[in-house]
C-alpha cells in the first residue's frame, strides 16, 4: 500500500512539474501575464524577433526588451511595465540619437543583467518569439 501511495505521489508531482513548467506556460504567441501595452507594441512592430522579460532585484518591477535579430545585441529597445520607452546601451559602439541626454537608457552589464533607473534587472523569461 505504501509503495502504491508513493508511486501515485511521484506521478502527481511529475504531472505538476510538466504542467507548471515555464516552457508549457509560454507556448503560443505571447507568454502569460504581460501588460497589454507590451503586446500591442510587439504586434505593431513586425521587426521584433524576440521579447524578454527582466525583473528588478526585489522582483517588484519588470521591463521588457525587444530584440530585432537573433545575433544582434546592439540597439535593443526596452519598455517598462507602463510602456515607457528606453534604449539599451550594450557597449561603446551602440548607436545613439542626436540628443542622447533626452532619452531614457538602460545599460546591458557584462553578466547579462540590465541597469535601468537605479536598479538591476535580471532575465526572467522569453515572453514572445517570432514563429
Steps between C-alpha positions, in 0.01 A plus 500: 500500500785739588669430166180573312449831687862595438463419129180706475664791682800486268271489194299798627820697564631419153170602342508830691859567392411440137185713512657777707827537310577840344541337158140377511367835621682689225359302209318708244567847367530677836586385850246549772476801726664769291354851476258561215700801385807276453296259287376794293855630448611158377201461269568840342874436449551214254878515542489367859663158498479440874387681816657423837366579845741616771411545868649744750716378786203493739275347228248786514574679172521357149648620176470356151781502247433452130761328284485560127743232384620171653868595492485873577505633854561861398222753464253316717180681586339461840173588667413500867167373635341838424624487140758776545756461223870471579801395298743234616866590460697183447846646450709788373388453141130526579320737266381812679240754392600861437414605856581194716444691826131538416444122485454247777778242493551151627849353514574138416759383753761232433308240703190540281302710746365844411544812711197726461384785723741419784409132526635178354263284296557129456377292207186309592343356186438536129153648454484499119682327215443541128370179345 
